[in-house]
Amino acid sequence: MLQRITAWLNAYREIAFDLVRIYLGIGLFVRGILFMYDAETFVALLPTGAPAWLAFPTTLNIIAAIHIVGGLLIAVGYWTRLAALLQIPVLYGAVFLSLGGLFSPDQSFELSVLTLFLLLLVVVTGSGRWSIDHLSTARRLAIQVRLDVFVAYRHNVFDLLRMFLGVALFIRGVVFIADASSFMTLVGGDSTGFLRSAILIHYVALAHVFGGFMLAAGLLTRVAALVQIPVLAGAVAVSLGQGGLIAGTQGLEISALTLFLLILVLLYGSGTWSADHYLLRRPAKGTITDRTEKAAEILSQKAPSATVVIDPVELLAVPEATTDADIAASLRDNPLVVTTARYPFWGWLLFMVDVTPKPREIVFRHIKSGKIIKRSKDPEVLRQFRYR
């Protein structure tokens, strides 16, 4: 089951960025609604020394409208590139205004940079298959046609995002190590003793440093994401306790977005642009049918010619088979025979960390009756199905 799930996720890896695009659009839409109905929240996010015209109601309404309309279009995937492009000046301004804010408690700089990076990826790669654009047959602009050359690399976009996220978490961990007071500022002065304990600070800092490096390199990627998920889940809980969206900071948004991205990394793994792919994975040689035929050929070459006793139940799948050689021939020639690799307990754990395990047994089963025709632990047969 786990093997089938991971195979499906790998086959539809580009959907991961569709989910990111939908989340990003909903987030921008919600932020625009909040700005429209609570102007004080927007003003509180402006850094000291920001131009006075940014706090004017007209400016606020324009930014809110861009977030609402653009966020909705990005979420549903309609005129996606244009909607993302309209957001970029706003986010660029947010990044420019929050320059030097890596140590600030409101985390505006981190959120603005991450959102800007995501928007740039959306502009380049478009909306994906889970979108209205994908279903629409309307005539597209010339610039859209030119940018479609990048669609072929859309399954690698999530790899770029994984790298960016890893670098950002690594830097945050270094900041916590260099300045523990920055961590104390984020958790708040009235937080519990556990949140301000040295043990937690060290765990969070080391999880970000080592986990961030592993994410950026794509090394044991799922493990790197897993050790950081509790940290970000705790950050979301702390942000909710501090007031959430109306707290005057962007701690909830950056924590929730990072948590969402880490969960996707845990599900989808590292991708092809990773150390996992080059060091730990073994690509499949040919289709599953090719490997089944190769395994059957190996078994037929090793099968004794003497007649053996076969369970009558198993003969329901291939009633003409009376010897090991006949069974092997049926495996090779019968299109209704499917193979299943069975792994030991530690093998399934290795699958979770993107390491190719060795099967303990190959089972040949009739697809209609469900009956087992043959089991094999032959080393050469097992080698045919050791793949990721």
Protein Blocks (a to p, Z undefined) as FASTA:
>chain_A
ZZmmmmmmmmmmmmmmmmmmmmmmmmmmmmmmmmmmmmklmmmmpcghiafklmpmklmm
mmmmmmmmmmmmmmnopaklmmmmmmmmmmmmmmmmmgoilmpmklmmmmmmmmmmmmmm
mmmnonojmbfklmpccdcdfklmmmmmmmmmmmmmmmmmmmmmmmmmmmmmmmmmmmmm
lmmmmnopkbcfklmpmklmmmmmmmmmmmmmmmmnopakllmmmmmmmmmmmmmmmmmm
nnpjmnopaklmmmmmmmmmmmmmmmnonojmdfklmmmpccdedjfklmmmmmmmmmmm
mpcfbdcdddfklmmmmmmbcbfklmmmmmmmmmkbccdddddfklmmmmmnopacddfb
dcdddfklopafbdcfbfklmmmmgcZZ
